[in-house]
C-alpha cells in the first residue's frame, strides 16, 4: 500500500495551535470513532499524540520504522545505507500500518505529516523542526523498502534533496548527512533552489546557537569527492543571477559557505597528524616527498577561494588561526604553514602572514616563534622574520 506524497501542492498555513493542529486533532478524533478498538493500541496512541504535537518524525517512524543511518558521524570513507539490525522493526511497522489504515486514511495522515515537516510552526528549541526536508528524504526516499518511496515523484525528490542539503548545512550537527547528499544525490542539487535554500540555512544557523558567532559545519572529515563537489556547487550558487542580472546570493553568504571548506583544506591527515591531509607526504618506500595532484596549493589557488580571502576579513582570520596552529606546532611543520601562505600570492599571502604572526605572537612565546621560523627552509622565511621584527619594534618596552 504505497502512500502518495503530495510535495508540490501549496501547504496549508501553520502556527502554534492553529489550523494544522486543529486538522490533526480532527483526524485523531475521526479515526478513533471509526476504529474504537485501536484506542488501546500503544503504537496508535503514540502516533496520534505525536501527530497532534506536530512531531512528524515520530509519525513517520511509527508508520514505516526507524531510519538509523549506517553513519551519522563524518568519515573520510563514505558510508551509505541503513543498519540492517532495524529491518525487523521496519517490517513490523509496515505490517501494522497496512492493518491499521485504509488507503484514504493513510493518504490524509501522510498529508498532515508532510505539512508539519515542510511548514513547521516553530524551530527554536525544537530541533526536530529544523530538518523537515531532511527527515522526509531519509524516511521516504533513502530508507530501503519505504512505503512512501513510490509515492514521491522526481520533482518532489528534488525538492527534498535540496531542502535537506541546506537544512543540514545550517544546522551543522551531523556533517555526514551533508556529505552523503553530495555523494548520493549530486544530480538533484540545483543552484536555482539556492535562494529558498539559503533561507533554510540561515533559519537553522540562527536556531542552532544563541551566540553571535554561529557554529559552522565541520568538513575536516569529508571524503575528498564530497569536498570537491561542495566547492563546485558553491561556485554554481555564487553565479546565480536575479531578474536584474545581479548576484542573487550576496558575497558575505558565499564567504560564510566557503569558510568550512577552507578549514578542511588545511586539516591534518587522518593517519598522520604531523602532515596536512592535502599537503606533501613522505613515501615510506622511496623516501621521496610526494605532492598530491589536488593538494592545498591547487585548492587554495581556486579563484573562488582567492576572491573570498581578499574580501573577507573573517575568512582571513580563520585561515590564519589554523595556519598559526601549524606554524607553531611542536612537530616542525613551519615550512608547511609558510608554503601554504606562499600559494596565496604576494599581496594576499602577506596579509595572511601578518595576521598569523600577530595572532601567534599574542599567544606564543616570541622566542619560540622566532626559533620556529628561523629553522624553516621556506622562501618566506626572511619575510616572516621581518614582519615579526616589525611587530617587536612596535611593542612597548
C-alpha positions in Angstrom: 0.0 0.0 0.0 2.4 2.8 -1.2 1.4 6.2 0.2 1.0 9.0 -2.3 3.0 12.1 -1.2 1.9 15.5 -2.5 5.0 17.6 -2.2 4.3 20.1 -5.0 1.0 21.5 -3.7 0.5 24.6 -1.6 0.9 23.7 2.0 -1.8 24.8 4.5 -0.9 27.7 6.8 0.5 26.8 10.2 1.1 28.4 13.6 1.2 27.3 17.2 -2.3 25.9 18.0 -3.5 27.0 14.5 -5.3 25.3 11.7 -2.9 22.5 11.1 -3.0 21.4 14.7 -6.8 21.6 14.6 -6.8 19.4 11.5 -4.6 16.9 13.2 -7.0 16.8 16.2 -9.9 16.3 13.9 -8.2 13.4 12.2 -7.4 11.7 15.5 -11.0 12.1 16.7 -12.5 10.8 13.5 -10.1 7.9 13.3 -10.9 6.6 16.8 -14.6 7.0 16.1 -14.2 4.7 13.1 -11.8 2.3 14.9 -12.6 2.4 18.6 -10.6 -0.8 19.3 -7.4 1.0 18.3 -7.7 3.4 21.3 -5.9 0.7 23.4 -3.2 0.2 20.9 0.0 1.8 22.4 1.6 2.3 18.9 -1.5 4.1 17.7 -1.7 6.2 20.9 1.8 7.3 20.4 1.3 8.1 16.7 -1.8 10.2 17.3 -0.1 12.1 20.2 2.9 12.8 18.0 0.6 14.0 15.2 -1.3 16.4 17.4 2.0 17.8 18.7 3.3 18.2 15.2 6.1 15.7 15.7 6.2 14.4 12.1 9.4 12.4 12.7 7.6 10.3 15.3 4.6 9.7 13.0 6.9 8.5 10.2 8.8 6.2 12.5 5.5 4.6 13.7 4.3 4.1 10.2 7.4 2.9 8.5 10.1 2.1 11.1 13.3 3.9 12.1 15.9 5.3 9.7 19.0 4.6 11.8 21.6 5.6 9.1 24.7 3.5 8.9 26.8 6.6 9.5 25.7 9.9 11.2 29.3 10.8 12.0 31.7 12.3 9.5 34.2 9.9 7.9 36.6 10.2 5.0 35.4 6.8 3.8 31.8 7.3 2.7 29.3 5.0 4.4 25.9 4.7 2.9 22.7 2.8 3.7 20.8 1.9 6.8 21.5 -0.5 9.6 20.1 -4.0 8.8 19.6 -4.5 12.6 16.4 -2.4 12.2 15.0 -4.3 9.3 12.6 -6.3 11.5 11.3 -3.1 13.2 10.6 -1.7 9.7 8.8 -4.8 8.5 6.7 -4.8 11.7 5.8 -1.1 11.4 4.8 -1.6 7.7 2.6 -4.6 8.5 1.0 -2.7 11.3 0.3 0.3 9.1 -1.4 -1.9 6.4 -3.7 -3.3 9.0 -4.4 0.0 10.9 -5.3 2.4 8.0 -7.3 2.4 4.9 -5.7 3.9 1.8 -7.7 7.2 2.2 -6.8 7.4 5.9 -3.1 6.9 5.2 -3.2 9.5 2.4 -4.8 12.1 4.8 -2.3 11.2 7.6 0.6 11.4 5.3 -0.6 14.8 4.0 -0.8 16.2 7.6 2.7 14.8 8.4 4.2 16.4 5.3 2.5 19.7 6.1 4.1 19.7 9.6 7.5 18.9 8.1 7.6 21.5 5.3 5.8 24.2 7.2 6.9 23.9 10.8 5.2 26.1 13.4 8.4 26.9 15.2 12.1 25.9 15.2 13.8 27.5 18.2 14.1 24.9 21.0 12.6 22.2 18.8 15.5 20.6 16.8 13.2 18.2 15.0 11.5 21.0 13.2 14.9 22.2 11.8 15.1 19.2 9.5 11.8 18.7 7.8 13.1 18.1 4.3 15.9 16.0 5.6 13.7 13.8 7.7 11.3 13.3 4.8 14.2 12.5 2.5 15.6 9.9 4.8 12.2 8.2 5.6 10.6 8.5 2.2 13.4 8.3 -0.4 16.6 6.8 1.1 15.3 4.2 3.5 15.1 0.7 1.9 11.6 -0.5 1.3 9.8 2.7 2.4 6.0 2.6 2.0 6.3 6.1 0.7 9.1 5.6 -1.9 6.9 5.0 -4.9 4.7 8.0 -3.9 7.5 10.6 -4.3 7.9 11.8 -7.8 11.1 13.2 -9.3 10.1 16.8 -8.7 9.3 16.0 -5.1 12.5 14.1 -4.6 14.5 17.0 -5.9 12.7 19.4 -3.5 13.6 17.1 -0.6 17.3 16.7 -1.6 17.8 20.5 -2.0 15.9 21.4 1.2 17.7 18.7 3.1 21.1 19.9 2.0 20.6 23.5 3.1 18.8 22.4 6.4 21.7 20.1 7.4 24.3 22.6 6.3 22.8 25.3 8.5 22.1 23.0 11.5 25.7 21.7 11.3 25.1 19.0 13.8 25.5 15.9 11.6 28.1 16.6 8.9 27.8 13.0 7.4 24.3 13.9 6.1 25.6 16.8 4.1 28.5 14.6 2.8 26.1 11.8 1.8 23.8 14.2 0.0 26.7 15.5 -2.0 27.8 11.9 -2.9 24.5 10.2 -3.3 22.2 13.0 -4.7 24.5 15.3 -6.5 22.5 15.2 -9.7 19.5 16.6 -7.9 21.3 19.6 -6.2 20.1 22.7 -8.1 21.6 26.2 -7.7 18.2 27.6 -8.8 16.9 26.4 -5.4 19.7 28.4 -3.6 17.6 31.5 -2.6 15.0 29.3 -0.9 17.8 27.1 0.4 19.8 29.9 1.9 16.6 31.0 3.8 16.5 27.4 5.4 20.3 27.6 6.0 20.1 30.9 7.8 17.0 29.9 9.8 18.8 26.8 11.1 22.0 28.7 11.6 20.2 31.2 13.7 18.5 28.5 15.7 21.5 26.3 16.4 23.2 28.7 18.8 22.4 31.9 20.5 25.9 33.3 20.1 26.7 36.0 17.6 29.3 33.7 16.0 27.4 30.8 14.7 28.5 27.2 14.5 29.9 26.1 11.2 29.7 22.6 9.9 32.9 20.6 10.3 34.1 19.3 6.9 37.5 18.2 8.1 36.5 14.5 7.7 34.5 14.9 4.5 35.6 12.4 1.7 37.7 14.2 -0.9 35.0 13.8 -3.6 32.4 15.4 -1.3 34.7 18.4 -0.7 35.2 18.8 -4.4 31.5 18.6 -5.1 30.8 21.1 -2.3 33.1 23.8 -3.6 31.9 23.3 -7.2 28.3 23.6 -6.0 29.1 26.8 -4.0 30.6 28.2 -7.2 27.4 27.5 -9.1 25.4 29.2 -6.3 27.7 32.2 -6.5 27.0 32.5 -10.2 23.1 32.6 -9.8 21.7 35.9 -11.0 18.4 37.6 -10.1 15.9 39.2 -12.6 18.1 42.3 -12.7 21.2 40.3 -13.6 22.8 40.9 -10.2 24.1 38.1 -7.9 21.2 36.5 -6.3 23.2 35.4 -3.2 25.3 38.1 -1.5 29.1 37.8 -1.2 29.0 37.7 2.6 26.9 34.5 2.4 29.2 32.9 -0.2 32.2 33.7 2.1 30.4 32.1 5.0 29.7 29.0 2.9 33.4 28.7 1.9 34.8 29.0 5.4 34.4 25.4 6.5 35.8 24.2 3.1 39.0 26.4 3.6 39.5 24.8 7.1 39.0 21.3 5.7 41.7 22.0 3.0 44.1 22.8 5.9 43.0 19.9 8.1 45.6 17.4 9.4 45.9 14.0 7.8 43.7 11.3 9.5 46.5 8.7 9.6 49.4 11.1 10.4 48.6 14.2 12.4 52.0 15.6 11.6 51.1 16.0 8.0 48.4 18.0 6.2 45.7 16.0 4.5 46.3 17.8 1.2 50.0 18.6 1.8 53.2 16.8 0.6 53.7 13.4 2.1 56.8 11.2 2.6 56.6 8.0 0.6 57.9 5.4 3.1 59.1 3.1 0.4 61.0 5.6 -1.8 61.7 8.1 0.9 60.7 10.8 -1.6 58.3 13.6 -1.0 55.0 13.2 -2.9 52.8 16.2 -3.7 49.1 15.4 -4.2 47.8 16.2 -7.6 44.9 18.1 -6.0 46.8 19.4 -2.9 46.2 22.5 -0.9 48.1 24.5 -3.4 45.6 23.7 -6.1 42.6 24.1 -3.8 43.7 27.5 -2.4 44.5 28.8 -5.9 40.9 28.4 -6.8 39.7 31.9 -7.9 36.6 31.5 -5.8 38.7 30.9 -2.7 41.2 33.7 -3.6 38.5 36.3 -4.0 36.8 35.3 -0.8 40.0 35.6 1.2 40.7 39.0 -0.4 37.3 40.5 0.6 36.5 38.6 3.8 38.5 39.7 7.0 36.8 36.9 8.9 37.9 34.2 6.5 41.5 35.5 6.6 41.4 35.4 10.4 40.0 31.9 10.4 42.6 30.6 7.9 45.4 32.5 9.8 44.4 30.9 13.1 44.6 27.4 11.6 47.9 28.2 9.9 49.2 29.6 13.2 48.5 26.3 14.8 50.6 24.6 12.1 53.3 27.2 12.2 54.0 26.8 16.0 53.2 23.1 16.3 56.0 21.1 18.1 56.4 18.8 15.1 58.3 21.1 12.9 55.6 22.0 10.3 56.7 25.6 10.0 57.7 25.0 6.4 54.2 23.7 5.6 52.5 26.7 7.0 54.7 29.1 5.1 54.3 27.1 1.9 50.5 27.4 2.2 50.9 31.2 2.6 53.1 31.3 -0.4 50.4 29.7 -2.6 48.1 32.7 -1.8 50.2 35.1 -3.8 52.3 38.0 -2.7 49.6 40.5 -1.7 47.1 38.1 -0.1 49.9 35.9 1.3 51.4 38.9 3.0 48.1 39.9 4.6 47.6 36.4 5.9 51.2 36.1 7.1 50.8 39.3 9.1 47.6 38.0 10.7 49.3 34.7 11.5 52.3 36.3 13.2 50.2 39.0 15.0 47.9 36.2 16.4 50.6 33.8 17.3 52.8 36.5 18.8 50.0 37.3 21.3 49.6 33.6 22.3 53.1 32.1 21.9 56.4 33.0 23.4 58.1 35.3 20.9 61.4 33.4 21.3 59.8 30.1 20.3 58.0 31.7 17.4 61.3 33.2 16.1 63.1 29.8 16.5 60.4 28.0 14.6 60.6 30.5 11.7 64.5 30.5 11.7 64.6 26.8 11.3 62.4 26.9 8.2 63.7 26.4 4.6 60.8 28.3 3.1 61.4 31.3 0.7 59.1 33.2 3.0 61.3 32.8 6.0 63.0 36.2 5.7 59.7 38.0 5.1 58.2 36.3 8.2 61.2 37.3 10.3 60.9 40.9 9.1 57.2 41.0 10.0 58.0 39.5 13.4 60.7 42.1 14.0 58.3 44.9 12.9 55.8 43.9 15.5 58.5 43.5 18.1 59.8 47.1 17.4 56.3 48.5 17.9 55.7 46.7 21.2 56.1 48.8 24.4 59.3 48.0 26.2 
